[in-house]
Amino acid sequence: MVKVAYWDTEKSGPVPSVLGQIQGTPTIKLVRPKRKAKTNKQKDVIDYNMERKASDLETFALDLMPNFVERVNGEEDFEKFQKKARKYGLPMMLFFSEDRRIMNEIKFLSTEFRRRVLVAQIPFTKKENRPVFLKYGVRGQALLVVPPIDSEDGDSNQQSNEVVFDGKLNLHR
């Protein structure tokens, strides 16, 4: 989920400009794409200033992992999300969740498939989202649904073509 790289300042030559200045070794930095950037070439670089323990490193990396998941709060937000998907011709990946916390796996999917698929989280804790849950037949459990791309006239055989992952490693069609 988090890619780790090593740069030897003595053997690998000058430090890439994206990393900024390195004042001592070992230095740990997190590099992630900027959220509002037009290309993936623009990066945020964050210095690691915690203890050198595995649990602290894990917390640092996972908490700061890029996140391009769009939160849906109600039918109006969902319609905007669908409109955006149609505008750019992108498939949608809908993550129906039991709480508002975004899972690290969903963050990873949103980053790995950025600009190739739109990822939305629809929490069940919001009453405004119940119509969206009912539309896709979700009954309150965490579920990942990839509905088919709508045709221009809005006619899609949604129930028979959507792909559903219920967390049990079996795909339903």
Secondary structure as GFF3:
##gff-version 3
##sequence-region A 1 173
A	DSSP	three_ten_helix	17	19	.	.	.	ID=ss1
A	DSSP	beta_strand	29	33	.	.	.	ID=ss2
A	DSSP	beta_strand	43	47	.	.	.	ID=ss3
A	DSSP	alpha_helix	54	63	.	.	.	ID=ss4
A	DSSP	beta_strand	70	71	.	.	.	ID=ss5
A	DSSP	alpha_helix	75	88	.	.	.	ID=ss6
A	DSSP	beta_strand	92	97	.	.	.	ID=ss7
A	DSSP	alpha_helix	104	112	.	.	.	ID=ss8
A	DSSP	beta_strand	118	123	.	.	.	ID=ss9
A	DSSP	three_ten_helix	127	129	.	.	.	ID=ss10
A	DSSP	alpha_helix	130	135	.	.	.	ID=ss11
A	DSSP	beta_strand	143	146	.	.	.	ID=ss12
A	DSSP	alpha_helix	158	161	.	.	.	ID=ss13
A	DSSP	beta_strand	163	165	.	.	.	ID=ss14
A	DSSP	beta_strand	171	172	.	.	.	ID=ss15
###
